[in-house]
Amino acid sequence: MERSLAPEMRLEPWVDEGGLALLLRLNTPDMTAHLGGPETHEKVVDRHRRYLDLDDKGRMFRITLDGETAGSIGYWETVWQGETVWETGWGVLPEFQGRGVAADAARLVIAEARAARRHPALHAFPATDHGASNAVCRKAGFTLRGEANIEYPKGNWHPCNDWRVALS
């Protein structure tokens, strides 16, 4: 019997156990440099609770590679240019970066958002100077629509690229 040497990637639903620990591991200066820097412990706990309470407003996932936690990805509702759409974002732990994990996970999350059958598009808004995340969008099949200014975190406006993939 032939067996693939490629690692098995999965998106595991966000759960209370382990979710907060993963967010804390992703909340470092290097990992959040393009997002306004690390959040306080309280804000990370609040984010974790919001992820658990998304209900039909989106879904968050733990990215696993051969059963090992590699990062997080998800999609959630947002209003963009007057239209309710899904937005996505991800974080891959440093020891898993450079292996295509984020692009593969983005392709899986596109399928998840499409299966939800709620909104016509999924957008990603990486900072214009974040080469790696913009490359993920391109590799995952998003189309670059141009530059925009996004407020994230609240009170912090920065230039980003608007990447979009149609879901219907």
Contacts in CASP RR format, 6 or more apart in sequence:
PFRMAT RR
TARGET T0000
AUTHOR 0000-0000-0000
METHOD contacts of the structure
MODEL  1
MERSLAPEMRLEPWVDEGGLALLLRLNTPDMTAHLGGPETHEKVVDRHRR
YLDLDDKGRMFRITLDGETAGSIGYWETVWQGETVWETGWGVLPEFQGRG
VAADAARLVIAEARAARRHPALHAFPATDHGASNAVCRKAGFTLRGEANI
EYPKGNWHPCNDWRVALS
7 65 0 8 1.000
7 66 0 8 1.000
8 65 0 8 1.000
8 66 0 8 1.000
8 67 0 8 1.000
9 63 0 8 1.000
9 64 0 8 1.000
9 65 0 8 1.000
9 70 0 8 1.000
9 101 0 8 1.000
9 104 0 8 1.000
9 105 0 8 1.000
9 108 0 8 1.000
10 63 0 8 1.000
10 64 0 8 1.000
10 67 0 8 1.000
11 61 0 8 1.000
11 62 0 8 1.000
11 63 0 8 1.000
11 64 0 8 1.000
11 73 0 8 1.000
11 105 0 8 1.000
11 108 0 8 1.000
11 109 0 8 1.000
11 112 0 8 1.000
12 61 0 8 1.000
12 62 0 8 1.000
12 63 0 8 1.000
12 64 0 8 1.000
13 59 0 8 1.000
13 60 0 8 1.000
13 61 0 8 1.000
13 62 0 8 1.000
14 51 0 8 1.000
14 52 0 8 1.000
14 59 0 8 1.000
14 60 0 8 1.000
14 61 0 8 1.000
14 62 0 8 1.000
14 72 0 8 1.000
15 52 0 8 1.000
15 62 0 8 1.000
16 48 0 8 1.000
16 52 0 8 1.000
18 62 0 8 1.000
19 48 0 8 1.000
19 51 0 8 1.000
19 62 0 8 1.000
19 72 0 8 1.000
20 44 0 8 1.000
20 45 0 8 1.000
20 48 0 8 1.000
22 62 0 8 1.000
22 69 0 8 1.000
22 71 0 8 1.000
22 72 0 8 1.000
23 44 0 8 1.000
23 47 0 8 1.000
23 48 0 8 1.000
23 72 0 8 1.000
24 41 0 8 1.000
24 44 0 8 1.000
25 93 0 8 1.000
26 32 0 8 1.000
26 71 0 8 1.000
26 72 0 8 1.000
26 91 0 8 1.000
26 93 0 8 1.000
27 38 0 8 1.000
27 39 0 8 1.000
27 44 0 8 1.000
28 38 0 8 1.000
29 37 0 8 1.000
29 38 0 8 1.000
30 94 0 8 1.000
31 91 0 8 1.000
31 94 0 8 1.000
32 38 0 8 1.000
32 39 0 8 1.000
34 126 0 8 1.000
34 127 0 8 1.000
34 129 0 8 1.000
34 130 0 8 1.000
34 133 0 8 1.000
35 127 0 8 1.000
35 152 0 8 1.000
35 153 0 8 1.000
36 152 0 8 1.000
36 153 0 8 1.000
36 156 0 8 1.000
36 158 0 8 1.000
39 47 0 8 1.000
39 153 0 8 1.000
51 60 0 8 1.000
54 60 0 8 1.000
54 76 0 8 1.000
56 118 0 8 1.000
57 76 0 8 1.000
57 77 0 8 1.000
58 74 0 8 1.000
58 75 0 8 1.000
58 76 0 8 1.000
58 77 0 8 1.000
58 86 0 8 1.000
58 116 0 8 1.000
59 74 0 8 1.000
59 75 0 8 1.000
59 76 0 8 1.000
59 112 0 8 1.000
59 116 0 8 1.000
60 72 0 8 1.000
60 73 0 8 1.000
60 74 0 8 1.000
60 76 0 8 1.000
61 72 0 8 1.000
61 73 0 8 1.000
61 74 0 8 1.000
61 105 0 8 1.000
61 109 0 8 1.000
61 112 0 8 1.000
62 69 0 8 1.000
62 71 0 8 1.000
62 72 0 8 1.000
63 69 0 8 1.000
63 70 0 8 1.000
63 71 0 8 1.000
63 72 0 8 1.000
63 73 0 8 1.000
63 90 0 8 1.000
63 92 0 8 1.000
63 101 0 8 1.000
63 105 0 8 1.000
64 70 0 8 1.000
65 96 0 8 1.000
65 101 0 8 1.000
69 93 0 8 1.000
70 92 0 8 1.000
70 93 0 8 1.000
70 96 0 8 1.000
70 101 0 8 1.000
70 105 0 8 1.000
71 90 0 8 1.000
71 91 0 8 1.000
71 92 0 8 1.000
71 93 0 8 1.000
71 96 0 8 1.000
71 101 0 8 1.000
71 105 0 8 1.000
72 90 0 8 1.000
72 91 0 8 1.000
73 88 0 8 1.000
73 89 0 8 1.000
73 90 0 8 1.000
73 91 0 8 1.000
73 102 0 8 1.000
73 105 0 8 1.000
73 106 0 8 1.000
73 108 0 8 1.000
73 109 0 8 1.000
74 88 0 8 1.000
74 89 0 8 1.000
74 90 0 8 1.000
74 109 0 8 1.000
74 112 0 8 1.000
75 86 0 8 1.000
75 87 0 8 1.000
75 88 0 8 1.000
75 89 0 8 1.000
75 109 0 8 1.000
75 112 0 8 1.000
75 113 0 8 1.000
75 116 0 8 1.000
75 122 0 8 1.000
76 86 0 8 1.000
76 87 0 8 1.000
77 84 0 8 1.000
77 85 0 8 1.000
77 86 0 8 1.000
77 87 0 8 1.000
77 118 0 8 1.000
77 119 0 8 1.000
78 84 0 8 1.000
78 85 0 8 1.000
78 86 0 8 1.000
78 87 0 8 1.000
78 123 0 8 1.000
79 85 0 8 1.000
80 87 0 8 1.000
80 123 0 8 1.000
80 162 0 8 1.000
83 120 0 8 1.000
83 121 0 8 1.000
84 119 0 8 1.000
85 119 0 8 1.000
85 120 0 8 1.000
85 121 0 8 1.000
85 122 0 8 1.000
85 123 0 8 1.000
86 113 0 8 1.000
86 116 0 8 1.000
86 118 0 8 1.000
86 119 0 8 1.000
86 121 0 8 1.000
86 122 0 8 1.000
86 123 0 8 1.000
86 167 0 8 1.000
87 122 0 8 1.000
87 123 0 8 1.000
87 124 0 8 1.000
87 125 0 8 1.000
88 106 0 8 1.000
88 109 0 8 1.000
88 110 0 8 1.000
88 113 0 8 1.000
88 122 0 8 1.000
88 123 0 8 1.000
88 124 0 8 1.000
89 124 0 8 1.000
90 102 0 8 1.000
90 105 0 8 1.000
90 106 0 8 1.000
90 109 0 8 1.000
90 133 0 8 1.000
90 136 0 8 1.000
91 102 0 8 1.000
92 101 0 8 1.000
92 102 0 8 1.000
92 105 0 8 1.000
97 132 0 8 1.000
100 139 0 8 1.000
102 132 0 8 1.000
102 133 0 8 1.000
102 136 0 8 1.000
103 135 0 8 1.000
103 136 0 8 1.000
103 139 0 8 1.000
103 140 0 8 1.000
106 124 0 8 1.000
106 136 0 8 1.000
106 137 0 8 1.000
106 139 0 8 1.000
106 140 0 8 1.000
106 142 0 8 1.000
107 140 0 8 1.000
107 141 0 8 1.000
109 122 0 8 1.000
110 122 0 8 1.000
110 140 0 8 1.000
110 141 0 8 1.000
110 165 0 8 1.000
110 167 0 8 1.000
113 119 0 8 1.000
113 122 0 8 1.000
113 167 0 8 1.000
114 122 0 8 1.000
114 167 0 8 1.000
114 168 0 8 1.000
119 167 0 8 1.000
120 166 0 8 1.000
120 167 0 8 1.000
120 168 0 8 1.000
121 164 0 8 1.000
121 165 0 8 1.000
121 166 0 8 1.000
121 167 0 8 1.000
122 142 0 8 1.000
122 164 0 8 1.000
122 165 0 8 1.000
122 167 0 8 1.000
123 162 0 8 1.000
123 163 0 8 1.000
123 164 0 8 1.000
124 133 0 8 1.000
124 136 0 8 1.000
124 137 0 8 1.000
124 142 0 8 1.000
124 163 0 8 1.000
125 148 0 8 1.000
125 150 0 8 1.000
125 152 0 8 1.000
125 160 0 8 1.000
125 161 0 8 1.000
125 162 0 8 1.000
125 163 0 8 1.000
126 133 0 8 1.000
126 134 0 8 1.000
126 136 0 8 1.000
126 137 0 8 1.000
126 160 0 8 1.000
126 161 0 8 1.000
126 163 0 8 1.000
127 133 0 8 1.000
127 158 0 8 1.000
127 159 0 8 1.000
127 160 0 8 1.000
127 161 0 8 1.000
128 134 0 8 1.000
128 147 0 8 1.000
128 159 0 8 1.000
128 160 0 8 1.000
128 161 0 8 1.000
129 159 0 8 1.000
134 161 0 8 1.000
134 163 0 8 1.000
137 144 0 8 1.000
137 161 0 8 1.000
137 163 0 8 1.000
138 144 0 8 1.000
138 163 0 8 1.000
140 165 0 8 1.000
141 165 0 8 1.000
142 163 0 8 1.000
142 164 0 8 1.000
142 165 0 8 1.000
143 163 0 8 1.000
143 164 0 8 1.000
143 165 0 8 1.000
144 161 0 8 1.000
144 162 0 8 1.000
144 163 0 8 1.000
145 162 0 8 1.000
145 163 0 8 1.000
145 164 0 8 1.000
146 161 0 8 1.000
146 162 0 8 1.000
147 159 0 8 1.000
147 160 0 8 1.000
147 161 0 8 1.000
147 162 0 8 1.000
148 159 0 8 1.000
148 160 0 8 1.000
148 161 0 8 1.000
148 162 0 8 1.000
149 157 0 8 1.000
149 158 0 8 1.000
149 159 0 8 1.000
149 160 0 8 1.000
150 157 0 8 1.000
150 158 0 8 1.000
150 160 0 8 1.000
151 157 0 8 1.000
152 158 0 8 1.000
END
